[in-house]
Amino acid sequence: MSVPIQAGRIADRLWQAVVDGDEYSAVGIVHGALAEGVVDEETLLLDVIARVQEKVGTEWAANRISVAQEHAATAINERVVAALAHRQDGGPYPGAYRGRVTVGCVDGEWHAFPARLVAEILRLRGWQVDYLGAQTPTPHLVAHLHRTNPRAVLLSGSIPTHLPTAHAAITACQAVGVPVLAGGRAFGPQGRYAFALGADRWAADARGAAAAMEADLPHPDPAAARQIVDDLPHLADQEYTMVAQSRGTLVKQTLLDLEDRFPALRAYSDEQRERTAEDIAHIVDFLATALYVDDIEVFTGFLLWTAEILEARSVPAISLVSGLDALSDRLRDFPRTMKMLREGATALLERAHSPAHGPGPDLHV
């Protein structure tokens, strides 16, 4: 039987154990597969455990598992990875020793699972890995680099709203002469934002990261310091800064505007108002990030994803257009921002009128 088929069958069994909350069975499944020799450890990590973790996210988005189940499943998968890493027949460097690297997440990034997989694959390939985990503050990351002098930093990000922070981390690491390999969904298709932010390399996945490290990375010149605006000259218009700094006020005013437009919102419970405010805050955050990288796809991609999430929970996704309309009343002095709000509304309306979703109301920003 081929390895992909074997991996698929093991993944099916692991998924059942994970969704049932059975940690011991989950660990037993991967240890048993390894002992039987049907797949190797790298295949278990990337073609079994990572596949199951991706399904966890998909099932949560479709509202087929709860937030609590999603958290429990992720925690079990993390412990399964740890159980593999610490098995008795393993060692710190199973392959030939290659050198030392640092793996961590962008400050504010709680989704550490992809970074953990990268760390384990590099360890299997012979690297000494300093795994710093979730949301690594940039000053502490730089202090660690001064102390350990690694060959490279592998910086992981899953949520695009952390791209401005990632940019600061990339420039800070390079300023001390350490190259940066960026990875994760936050950095966009084909790593477009990784390169826009000045990363030395980008990798689509853990195997790609390992290959990039084996090919070696260029070492930046610490003397060649640059400013953020050197990478992103469009930031000179200050629209990103104004939107980001006005976040709290924008959320509060947009919520009040929506209550005027839809008086039924005034009857919301405190919890419902809090959730609505959180949704508006996410819209503002993604709008600001789109302004930062000057790419509308960051914003429209978030809106369309949110529409799917809302509809899976029986909430009319077209209500997002009303939020954009209210935001536009507060941001009319910013041409780049207004253009993104209009294009975001258009994407939502086109989705609402598509054959798959049926006709929607005529709403415009």
C-alpha angles and dihedrals in degrees: 000000000000121000094244091054092046091048091050092053093048090049091053091053092045092050091055092050092047096048089047089054091239104148096172094053090047092054091044092053095056094040090049093050090050093048092050090053094228092128135010127240095261091054090049091052099045107024099035114023096032090047091053091047091052089052089052089060093045093050092048092050090052090050092241093123128033128245088253091053090048091053093046092048092050091049091051092049090051091053091047089055090048091049090054093047093050100043113135097245092054127088139197092263112020090177132042111306110260105175141270128307136174122228122188147136129258113266108274093024110123096174097095100154096093091049091050091054091050090050092052094047091050089049090053089051091056104266125137101231127202100199109197098181129208128001102359110194109234096232090054091046091053091047088053091051091053090053100044105027095210126194090243147343118241107205119196128199131170103172117063093213087075093061095101089054090045089054091055091048093050094051092044093052093047090048088066092047100259118129120228127224110193126201142162137077093285090073093064137230111336088357094286093157094043089060093041089055092050102254113164093227140359130210128197095210145351095283089051090050091052091049091050091052092049089053088052126234127248114253113236121230108247089207091061094077116172137189124240091246088059088068096038110030092174088073087077089084088069093221093124092049093049094048094044094048092046094051097115094046093045092052093048095046094044091052090051091047091052090052089055091050094043110028090187087076089069089069092058118123119244089259093051091049090049092052091048091050090050090052091051090048091053090051091052092046093052091044089053091048091050088053090049095055093028093231122128092200090074088061101038092044090056093046094051091046090049090050090057091048092050095048091050085059094046095254115135105250092204087074086080089072090062089055091052090048091054092047092051090059088062098043105044093122092065112077098189091048094048091050090054092048091052093048091047091053091047092053091051093047092048089051091048092052096044117113090249092061104028128228118324134196121285102256126158139183 
